[in-house]
Amino acid sequence: MVPISTVEQEGFIQLLKTLDRRYQLPSRKYFTREALPKMYTEVRQSLAAQLTKVSHSALTTDMWSRRPYMSVTIHFMEDWELKTARLQTSYFPQDHTGEHTAEALQDVLKTWTLNPTGLVAITTDNGANIVKAVQLNQRLRIQCFGHRLHPAIGHAMDDGRITRAISLCKKVVSSFSYSWRKCKYSWVFKVTS
């Protein structure tokens, strides 16, 4: 999980020479042009073969707000075990309208040759564009639990007593955070008590 350029860094090269002087480290070009494309093709083909045996599935999708990307994940059962796989994270430079998103979801089904009648549901956030896209594709939409929970917690926190308690806690924390003396004494208190 490091950048490919790591193979060109002097410290990494020295580390490998220390471990085994005989090992010839492949170049950055080898990884970008041969190793990674081969790995990608093998994993993609394996997943595609696995998905041909799936009769029913569900998708989760999300649009990245700060970057023009759309992610799609598939969920299915295999041997009574829930399986999940990221199908793709695609560059999505078009406007994030319901129509464009609906087309992109259709492209995912075609690209991965997923059984369209076996697609049970799509889990999404509550954005108007994704809601419309799922409706245009005539699919069942399930709202993301996290996106439902967040506003529910926000509404529950509207109670004045809770707001006051949180405010007091923030003041205590910030009081210790911005004063080295108070931090010093709180540390001493922890050690001695």
C-alpha positions as CSV (number, residue, x, y, z in Angstrom):
1,M,0.0,0.0,0.0
2,V,2.7,2.4,-1.0
3,P,3.3,4.4,-4.2
4,I,4.9,2.6,-7.1
5,S,7.6,5.2,-7.0
6,T,8.9,3.6,-3.8
7,V,10.9,1.2,-5.9
8,E,13.1,4.1,-7.0
9,Q,13.7,5.5,-3.6
10,E,17.3,5.1,-2.3
11,G,16.2,4.0,1.2
12,F,14.0,1.2,-0.2
13,I,16.8,0.1,-2.6
14,Q,19.3,0.0,0.2
15,L,16.8,-2.0,2.4
16,L,16.4,-4.7,-0.3
17,K,20.2,-4.9,-0.8
18,T,20.6,-5.4,2.9
19,L,18.0,-8.2,2.9
20,D,19.4,-10.0,-0.2
21,R,22.1,-8.6,-2.4
22,R,21.2,-11.0,-5.2
23,Y,17.6,-9.7,-5.6
24,Q,17.2,-7.5,-8.7
25,L,14.4,-5.0,-8.0
26,P,12.1,-4.5,-11.0
27,S,11.7,-1.0,-12.3
28,R,8.8,1.3,-11.8
29,K,7.8,0.8,-15.5
30,Y,7.7,-3.0,-14.9
31,F,5.1,-2.6,-12.2
32,T,3.0,0.0,-14.0
33,R,3.1,-1.6,-17.5
34,E,3.2,-5.3,-16.6
35,A,2.7,-6.5,-13.1
36,L,-0.3,-4.3,-12.1
37,P,-2.2,-4.6,-15.4
38,K,-1.7,-8.4,-15.2
39,M,-2.9,-8.5,-11.6
40,Y,-5.9,-6.4,-12.4
41,T,-6.9,-8.6,-15.4
42,E,-6.6,-11.8,-13.3
43,V,-8.7,-10.4,-10.4
44,R,-11.3,-8.9,-12.7
45,Q,-11.7,-12.2,-14.7
46,S,-11.9,-14.2,-11.5
47,L,-14.6,-11.9,-10.1
48,A,-16.5,-11.9,-13.4
49,A,-16.5,-15.7,-13.5
50,Q,-17.7,-15.8,-9.9
51,L,-20.5,-13.3,-10.7
52,T,-21.8,-15.5,-13.5
53,K,-23.0,-18.0,-10.9
54,V,-24.8,-15.3,-8.8
55,S,-28.6,-15.4,-9.3
56,H,-29.5,-12.5,-7.0
57,S,-27.4,-9.5,-5.9
58,A,-27.7,-6.0,-4.5
59,L,-25.6,-2.9,-5.3
60,T,-24.3,0.0,-3.2
61,T,-23.3,3.1,-5.0
62,D,-22.0,6.5,-4.0
63,M,-20.8,9.6,-5.8
64,W,-17.8,11.4,-4.5
65,S,-18.6,15.0,-3.9
66,R,-15.2,16.6,-4.2
67,R,-13.9,14.4,-6.9
68,P,-15.7,13.2,-10.1
69,Y,-15.9,9.5,-9.3
70,M,-18.7,7.0,-8.7
71,S,-18.2,3.8,-6.8
72,V,-20.2,0.6,-7.1
73,T,-20.1,-2.4,-4.8
74,I,-21.9,-5.7,-5.2
75,H,-23.3,-7.9,-2.4
76,F,-24.4,-11.5,-2.9
77,M,-24.7,-14.8,-1.1
78,E,-22.4,-17.7,-1.9
79,D,-22.5,-21.0,0.0
80,W,-24.6,-19.2,2.7
81,E,-22.0,-16.6,3.2
82,L,-22.4,-12.9,2.4
83,K,-19.8,-11.7,-0.2
84,T,-19.0,-8.2,-1.1
85,A,-16.8,-6.9,-4.0
86,R,-16.0,-3.4,-5.3
87,L,-16.9,-3.6,-8.9
88,Q,-15.5,-0.3,-9.9
89,T,-14.7,3.3,-9.0
90,S,-15.1,5.2,-12.3
91,Y,-14.2,8.6,-13.4
92,F,-17.5,10.5,-13.7
93,P,-16.8,14.0,-15.2
94,Q,-20.5,14.6,-16.3
95,D,-22.9,16.6,-14.2
96,H,-24.2,14.3,-11.4
97,T,-27.8,14.4,-12.7
98,G,-30.2,11.6,-12.2
99,E,-30.1,10.8,-16.0
100,H,-26.3,10.6,-16.2
101,T,-26.2,8.5,-13.0
102,A,-28.9,6.2,-14.3
103,E,-26.8,5.6,-17.5
104,A,-23.7,5.0,-15.5
105,L,-25.5,2.3,-13.4
106,Q,-26.8,0.7,-16.6
107,D,-23.2,0.7,-17.9
108,V,-22.1,-1.2,-14.7
109,L,-24.7,-3.9,-15.3
110,K,-23.5,-4.3,-18.9
111,T,-19.8,-4.1,-18.3
112,W,-20.0,-6.8,-15.6
113,T,-22.7,-8.8,-17.4
114,L,-24.8,-8.8,-14.3
115,N,-28.2,-10.5,-14.3
116,P,-30.6,-7.5,-14.5
117,T,-33.5,-9.5,-13.2
118,G,-31.4,-10.7,-10.3
119,L,-30.6,-7.2,-9.1
120,V,-32.8,-7.0,-6.0
121,A,-32.0,-3.5,-4.7
122,I,-29.6,-0.6,-4.8
123,T,-28.5,1.0,-1.5
124,T,-27.8,4.8,-1.8
125,D,-27.7,8.0,0.2
126,N,-30.6,10.4,0.0
127,G,-29.2,12.7,-2.8
128,A,-32.0,13.7,-5.2
129,N,-29.8,12.7,-8.2
130,I,-29.2,9.1,-7.1
131,V,-32.9,8.7,-6.0
132,K,-33.9,9.7,-9.5
133,A,-31.3,7.5,-11.1
134,V,-32.6,4.4,-9.3
135,Q,-36.2,5.4,-10.2
136,L,-35.3,5.8,-13.8
137,N,-33.8,2.3,-13.8
138,Q,-36.9,1.0,-12.1
139,R,-35.1,-0.5,-9.2
140,L,-35.8,-0.9,-5.6
141,R,-33.9,1.7,-3.6
142,I,-32.8,1.1,0.0
143,Q,-31.7,4.1,2.0
144,C,-28.2,3.8,3.6
145,F,-28.5,3.2,7.3
146,G,-25.7,5.6,8.2
147,H,-27.3,8.4,6.1
148,R,-30.5,7.8,8.0
149,L,-28.9,7.6,11.4
150,H,-27.0,10.9,11.2
151,P,-30.0,13.2,10.9
152,A,-31.9,11.1,13.5
153,I,-29.0,11.8,16.0
154,G,-29.0,15.4,15.0
155,H,-32.7,15.7,15.8
156,A,-32.3,13.9,19.1
157,M,-29.6,16.3,20.0
158,D,-32.0,19.3,19.7
159,D,-32.9,18.8,23.4
160,G,-31.5,21.9,25.3
161,R,-30.2,19.8,28.2
162,I,-28.1,17.6,25.8
163,T,-26.9,20.7,23.9
164,R,-25.8,22.4,27.2
165,A,-24.0,19.2,28.5
166,I,-22.1,18.9,25.2
167,S,-21.2,22.6,25.3
168,L,-19.8,22.2,28.9
169,C,-17.8,19.2,27.8
170,K,-16.3,21.1,24.9
171,K,-15.3,23.9,27.2
172,V,-13.6,21.5,29.6
173,V,-11.8,19.8,26.7
174,S,-10.7,23.0,25.0
175,S,-9.6,24.4,28.4
176,F,-7.1,21.6,28.8
177,S,-6.2,21.5,25.1
178,Y,-5.1,25.1,25.0
179,S,-3.3,25.3,28.3
180,W,0.0,23.4,28.8
181,R,-0.3,23.9,32.6
182,K,-3.7,22.4,32.8
183,C,-2.6,19.5,30.6
184,K,0.5,19.0,32.9
185,Y,-1.7,18.9,36.0
186,S,-4.3,16.6,34.5
187,W,-1.4,14.2,33.6
188,V,-0.1,14.4,37.1
189,F,-3.6,13.7,38.5
190,K,-4.0,10.6,36.3
191,V,-0.6,9.2,37.4
192,T,-1.2,9.8,41.1
193,S,-4.8,8.7,41.3
